[in-house]
Amino acid sequence: MGPGGFSAYVAEALEQRVAMDKLGELVADFEKDNEPLARAEVDKAKVESDFRRRRRGSRGSVTG
């Protein structure tokens, strides 16, 4: 890893953790008033959330 690589890695991991925590809260809130979501639905939402997060991050990156 280059300079700041570890810090960037940790920041990305924390960002992902916060996103998953928020998703868990949303699922729990939804399930209070609705039927429980299937595990496959929750897993799909996690994958899609991760994809969007990575896509947003790659827009601002510079390669070289």
N, C-alpha and C positions, 0 to 999 in steps of 0.2 A: 504494500500500500504506500502511496505517495504521501507527501505532506498533507495533513488534515484528513487523510483517508479514513483513519480510525474514527475520528470525530464525526465525519459524514456518515459512516456506517452506523455508529451509535445513534445519531440523530434520526436516521432513516428507520432504524429498529424501533425507536421510541414513537415515532410518528405512526408506524404500522400498529403498534400496540394500542395507542390512543384510538385509532380508527376501529380496531376490533372491539375495544371496550365500548365505544359508542354504538357499534352495530349490535353488541350484546344487549345494551340498554334499550335500543329500538325494538329488538325482537321481544324482549320481556314486556315492554309497554304494549306492543301490538297484541301479544298473547293474552293480556289481561282482558281484552274485549273481544277476542276472536279465538278460533281454534288454534292449537299449537301448530307452528310451522314444521314441516317435515325437515329432517336433518339435511336432505339433499338441497332444499331451498335455502337454508342458512349457508351451507357450504358454497352454493352457487353465488350468493350475495357476497361472500368473502372473496371469492376469486375475482368477481367483477370489480369489487372495491379496490383490490390490490392492483388489477390491471389499470384502472383509471388513475390511481395514485402514481404508478410507474410511468404512465403516459404523460401525466402532468410534469413529473420530474425530468423526463427526457427532453421536453420542449426547451427547457432552460439550460440544458447541458451543452458544453462545448467540447468537441472531440479534437484530439490533436496530439 
